Amino acid sequence: MKTRVLGKQNALTVSAVGLGCMGFSHGYGPGPDHAASVQLIRTAFDLGCTFFDTAESYGAGENEKLVGEAVKPFRKDIVLATKLHIPEGITDVEGVIRQHLDDSLRRLGTDYVDLYYQHRMNKTIPPEEVAGVMGKLIEEGKIRGWGQSQSTEDEVRRAHAVTPITAIQSEYSMMERMFEKDVLPACRELGIGFVPFSPLGAGFLSGKYTSQDVYTGDDVRRVITRFTKENMDANQPLLDLLHQFADAKGATPAQISLAWMLHKWDFLVPIPGMRKVERMKENFGAAEVTLTEAEFEQLETKLAKIPIHGNRTDEDIAKLKDMI
Ligand SMILES: NC(=O)c1ccc[n+]([C@@H]2O[C@H](COP(=O)([O-])OP(=O)(O)OC[C@H]3O[C@@H](n4cnc5c(N)ncnc54)[C@H](OP(=O)(O)O)[C@@H]3O)[C@@H](O)[C@H]2O)c1
């Protein structure tokens, strides 16, 4: 697969499309068993993927254990990203971050993390303070680079001034473009990579789901408003547009939506979540689908006229707790 570089200082070279590993333990209902999941993650590497994303919170640590086991044979050849939540109201920020990192390293079975993200920004802990600790961890070789998730432009700039950020991981797709106005341009200006999560709108942009599909367990599609019947029907024009471009290019809707963001931002690396080999081949294959400038402009113009219905919010996802 083609590669891309995330960040300028503390830079990391990764495959142009990575693998979001969350779904193997968390957020998309029942998945493959442990052995099959290990095999799938290894298949991703065989297909050219060198960028693997997990977090301490996915499956309460189980996802880190799974990913660590799966990547063990090729650990040194990949970029392994994980994330921590820093509790509000603590005084020893450095001690808490170090403890979380040590716990992640133990679960992952490794002695360094390539990319360590602050999973959500804290209201009571200044971004500069977290950045300072991340800088020390980089100097010590415990992490190679760091980042934030769902941060504002102000939080990005303040933290980056203390310790250069490698990548911001936030939601971005044709269905969620809120960071286009500020964070993405700031990343381009500052030389920070951008890693879109839910780059296929939780699968909607593949065009393979209908309002008849039923989701179970901890599947976020039970609660995010993008998947209500009403909103799925209302978002059909977006799928029609994707199918039109896909047919013309001999590609799939998922590939067109990933190729669109890869074309638009050359410092961006999407991490779709997928638990089937065919989907890996399809989504990784998006790195080879190139849009001409004219095709891209045509797509942008048409996209601008299509209103998007529903979204994916932390508040909606929190409702799952009472349902499982
Ligand atoms: N920083 C954060 O706060 C945050 C939040 C959410 C996610 N993430 C990270 O970002 C990663 C990606 O997010 P996401 O999983 O929501 O992304 P996504 O790729 O937009 O959605 C994943 C869903 O789409 C389905 N899918 C993917 N490719 C498909 C294809 N070609 N055809 C049909 N269905 C397809 C998957 O199915 P199957 O899995 O059943 O194959 C899964 O149900 C996560 O794994 C996680 O590592 C981070």
PDBQT file of the ligand as one rigid body, heavy atoms in Angstrom, charges set to zero:
ROOT
HETATM    1  N1  LIG A 401     -11.069   8.653  18.915  1.00  0.00    +0.000 N 
HETATM    2  C1  LIG A 401     -12.309   8.274  19.092  1.00  0.00    +0.000 C 
HETATM    3  O1  LIG A 401     -13.038   8.809  19.925  1.00  0.00    +0.000 OA
HETATM    4  C2  LIG A 401     -12.851   7.145  18.255  1.00  0.00    +0.000 A 
HETATM    5  C3  LIG A 401     -14.237   6.930  18.166  1.00  0.00    +0.000 A 
HETATM    6  C4  LIG A 401     -14.680   5.888  17.347  1.00  0.00    +0.000 A 
HETATM    7  C5  LIG A 401     -13.776   5.100  16.668  1.00  0.00    +0.000 A 
HETATM    8  N2  LIG A 401     -12.430   5.323  16.799  1.00  0.00    +0.000 N 
HETATM    9  C6  LIG A 401     -11.440   4.509  16.072  1.00  0.00    +0.000 C 
HETATM   10  O2  LIG A 401     -11.722   4.646  14.686  1.00  0.00    +0.000 OA
HETATM   11  C7  LIG A 401     -11.908   3.361  14.116  1.00  0.00    +0.000 C 
HETATM   12  C8  LIG A 401     -12.898   3.470  12.992  1.00  0.00    +0.000 C 
HETATM   13  O3  LIG A 401     -14.163   3.936  13.470  1.00  0.00    +0.000 OA
HETATM   14  P1  LIG A 401     -15.473   3.163  13.039  1.00  0.00    +0.000 P 
HETATM   15  O4  LIG A 401     -15.238   1.722  13.312  1.00  0.00    +0.000 OA
HETATM   16  O5  LIG A 401     -16.631   3.853  13.598  1.00  0.00    +0.000 OA
HETATM   17  O6  LIG A 401     -15.358   3.390  11.424  1.00  0.00    +0.000 OA
HETATM   18  P2  LIG A 401     -16.214   3.082  10.168  1.00  0.00    +0.000 P 
HETATM   19  O7  LIG A 401     -15.307   2.336   9.245  1.00  0.00    +0.000 OA
HETATM   20  O8  LIG A 401     -16.836   4.341   9.691  1.00  0.00    +0.000 OA
HETATM   21  O9  LIG A 401     -17.382   2.113  10.632  1.00  0.00    +0.000 OA
HETATM   22  C9  LIG A 401     -17.199   0.763  10.946  1.00  0.00    +0.000 C 
HETATM   23  C10 LIG A 401     -18.445   0.000  10.564  1.00  0.00    +0.000 C 
HETATM   24  O10 LIG A 401     -18.551   0.007   9.135  1.00  0.00    +0.000 OA
HETATM   25  C11 LIG A 401     -18.548  -1.309   8.657  1.00  0.00    +0.000 C 
HETATM   26  N3  LIG A 401     -17.755  -1.338   7.415  1.00  0.00    +0.000 N 
HETATM   27  C12 LIG A 401     -16.484  -0.878   7.239  1.00  0.00    +0.000 A 
HETATM   28  N4  LIG A 401     -16.108  -1.051   5.965  1.00  0.00    +0.000 NA
HETATM   29  C13 LIG A 401     -17.155  -1.613   5.323  1.00  0.00    +0.000 A 
HETATM   30  C14 LIG A 401     -17.357  -2.023   3.995  1.00  0.00    +0.000 A 
HETATM   31  N5  LIG A 401     -16.409  -1.871   3.071  1.00  0.00    +0.000 N 
HETATM   32  N6  LIG A 401     -18.562  -2.574   3.670  1.00  0.00    +0.000 NA
HETATM   33  C15 LIG A 401     -19.519  -2.740   4.616  1.00  0.00    +0.000 A 
HETATM   34  N7  LIG A 401     -19.381  -2.369   5.886  1.00  0.00    +0.000 NA
HETATM   35  C16 LIG A 401     -18.199  -1.806   6.252  1.00  0.00    +0.000 A 
HETATM   36  C17 LIG A 401     -17.901  -2.158   9.742  1.00  0.00    +0.000 C 
HETATM   37  O11 LIG A 401     -18.376  -3.487   9.645  1.00  0.00    +0.000 OA
HETATM   38  P3  LIG A 401     -17.694  -4.750  10.334  1.00  0.00    +0.000 P 
HETATM   39  O12 LIG A 401     -16.799  -4.265  11.432  1.00  0.00    +0.000 OA
HETATM   40  O13 LIG A 401     -18.844  -5.543  10.855  1.00  0.00    +0.000 OA
HETATM   41  O14 LIG A 401     -16.937  -5.458   9.247  1.00  0.00    +0.000 OA
HETATM   42  C18 LIG A 401     -18.403  -1.450  10.992  1.00  0.00    +0.000 C 
HETATM   43  O15 LIG A 401     -19.708  -1.858  11.286  1.00  0.00    +0.000 OA
HETATM   44  C19 LIG A 401     -12.325   2.477  15.285  1.00  0.00    +0.000 C 
HETATM   45  O16 LIG A 401     -12.068   1.113  15.028  1.00  0.00    +0.000 OA
HETATM   46  C20 LIG A 401     -11.482   3.026  16.398  1.00  0.00    +0.000 C 
HETATM   47  O17 LIG A 401     -10.179   2.460  16.363  1.00  0.00    +0.000 OA
HETATM   48  C21 LIG A 401     -11.980   6.338  17.572  1.00  0.00    +0.000 A 
ENDROOT
TORSDOF 0
